[in-house]
């Protein structure tokens, strides 16, 4: 099932502005099914672990502060070719294409509304960060 799952996170900027429902509608409209979902808030330790790949980079502390500044929605999505299709739907971090989720809802490069897994391997790691595998694998 690895190629059929991806992880999504609606970030604090988008939840604070009330975009959660509209963003979820975009996911469902693009053919994604929701396998698991929860509304939560990351603490500093969780944000540092989740974004650990960026530790030591100049933007790391600002990223952690942003990601702990409000609520997020963690989501496991399912669809054939999930990672690639989701990344196309959300758009690039920098200069997202017109019609993408980030083009519609992002405030900036950092406050870019959503997170998405970049590989099948990372999708499973990220899904497992927020959910027990029994909650999304069957």
CORLIN-V453172 format. One record per run of one state. SS is the DSSP state (helix for helix, strand for strand, loop for the rest). FROM is the first residue (numbers start at 1). TO is the last residue. If there is no record, write none. Layout:
# CORLIN-V453172
SS&FROM&TO ; SS&FROM&TO
This chain:
# CORLIN-V453172
loop&1&1 ; helix&2&4 ; strand&5&10 ; loop&11&11 ; helix&12&16 ; loop&17&19 ; helix&20&29 ; loop&30&32 ; strand&33&40 ; loop&41&43 ; helix&44&50 ; loop&51&51 ; helix&52&54 ; loop&55&59 ; helix&60&67 ; loop&68&71 ; strand&72&78 ; loop&79&81 ; helix&82&90 ; loop&91&100 ; helix&101&105 ; loop&106&113 ; strand&114&116 ; loop&117&119 ; helix&120&130 ; loop&131&132 ; helix&133&135 ; loop&136&138
